[in-house]
Amino acid sequence: MKKLPYGISNYEELVRDGYYYVDKTMYIEQLENLAEKRIMFLRPRKFGKTLFTSTLENYYDTKKKDEFETLYGDTYIGKKPTKLKNSYHILKFNFSEIDTTNEETTIKGFKSKVQSSIKFFIEKYGLDFFVNSKEEAENILDDLIKAFKIQKAEEKIYVIIDEYDHFANELLGFNTNQFKSLVSKNGKVRKWYEILKEGTESVIDRIFITGVAPITLDSLTSGFNIGLDITLDREFNEMMGFTEEELKDLMLKQKIDKEEQEKIIPIMRENYDGYRFSLKGKEKMYNSNMCLYFLNNYTRFKEIPTQLIDMNIASDYSKLGKMLDLCQGEEREKVIEKTVSGEGIVSEITQKFNPAIEFTEKDLVSMLYYLGYLTISGEEVGYPILNIPNKVMKEIYSDYFLQILKRNIKVDINENYVEIAREIALEGKITKAIEMLERYLQNLSNRDYQRFDEKYVKLIFYCIVMNLRIFRLKSEMEVQRKYPDILLIPKDQSKEYKGVMIEFKYLKKGEESKLKEKQEEARKQIEEYGRFEEIKELKNINKYTVVAVNDKIYVEKID
């Protein structure tokens, strides 16, 4: 049985050490068949970008010619090799993990990455070239291109750049002025890309660049305006991530039979699936890293992981969330509220951002798409409908929404989710959850109350209970049909934990006289839901009506 490649991003290591490989090599052929030789491809964090660049690197490397059968014999491309296999000198750069404390450390880190990649290149291919550390990064690259042209006139270079935007995104999230300085007309990084472009006129034949967002494309690559961005192209929708068939095949190779798959695939689908990157894309994609994290734990311990999200992924998405602050004011908050409440947003997807220009609402929605917070769920009048792809993203999204609220109210909220979960699970009570909700409501500004309604109150509570990971959360927001506002069902039915069903109503200040009427309305809805077959099957469910009158909450338990 081959090992799961969780955390493995080096293709040669994966093959030689006996890891299972989900074959994506057919896309090498598709990329090579494109008329354009300089390609840009963007995907959210942890979607297999680095492994794919390593796959390209090993396939085209002249030094790996004698190892082709070992590395690719069992793959699609091994059986149908292209004419350009093993025909390039590979110059690969990875711009992740650069210290972005300030402009000086960023430039130093960028230069260090360039130097180390070029040193590896000249040693590997026997080039007579001295890397002068006193020179700037763009000059080192320029000198290398000139030396290669003289010494290896008959050879060509394939440049691969992984995480092209990583350090720039970090800077943009924390220090916009430093970002602009680096990528401005005279900026060091932009000059480096200008030299790269010049190299395509002589020894650089192909370029493949990956990253997360196009927010630096308009700035960084102004001097590199020759590439083709295939991020939204339907034929590359499934190039990274797993299709469900790929996931099932992987599970069979791990000796997880079809009966077991029927138990765990619905959980994985709910939490990791749902991504469609092209309007015409055939399939929804699973986040590959999240799937491998889940299966790694499942195969080791023979049970579903308690923690369904890899904390490494959660921290990555949380860091990138800082870039959402580029869009200020009510536009950002309205977009966040609308999407986290389950409403689809119809919007064109921006393919290049320029931070020097105002960051619009359309830019924000597009950024959420690139970061993986939103995905294409359908289309309306030819434009994408964007929704949150899965439960894991909803958790991260909900947490971000609460962070915005806390920043607005400037009051420390006691977030004791453990106590909230214990009270619900052991006693079937919602007192502590309602106290937290009330704390938010009492500290919101008058501006917030102007757009207040039942949906907004429900949204805040929804985001609170999304953090209670021992429960499955179902809501009207999620299923888009007549359904209880909030339904919390214990994941582990064997422990006889209690669950809760809640129906929300809202009254504005001065409408207190309608309280009984609203409670009765909510009670009737609870009774109606209780007649649904799927609700009847649930055990140990306590039912409540919750009416918010401005910032005061009235709770009634329904027997």
Buried (B, 14 or more C-beta within 10 A) or exposed (E): EEBBBBEBBBBBEBBEEEBBBBBBBBBBEEBBEBEBBBBBBBBBBBBBBBBBBBBBBBBBBBEBEEBBEEBBEEBBBBEEBBEBBBBBBBBBBBBBEBBBBEBEBBBBBBBBBBBEBBEEBBEBBEBEBEBEEEBBBBBBBBBBBBBBBEBBEEBBBBBBBBBBBBBBBBBBBBBBEBBBBBBBEEBBBBBBBBBBBBBBEBBBBBBBBBBBBBBBBBBBBBBBEEBEBBBBBBBBBBBBBBBBEBBBBBBEEBEBEEEBBEEBBEBBBBBBBBBBBBBEBEBBBBBBBBBBBBBBBBBEEEEBBEEBBBEEBBEBBEBBBBBBBBBEEEBBBEBBBBBBBBBBBBBEBBBBBBBEEEBEBBBBBBBBBBBBBBBBBEEEEEBBBBBBBBBBBBBBBBBBBBEBBBEBBEEEBEBEBEBBBBBBBEEBBBEBBBEBBBBBBEBBEEEBBEEBEBBBBBBBBBBBBBBBBBBBBBBBBBEEEEBBBBBBBBBEEEEEBBBBBBBBBBBEEEEBEBBEEBBEBBBEBBEEBBEEEEBEEBEBBBBBBBBBBBBBBBBBEBE
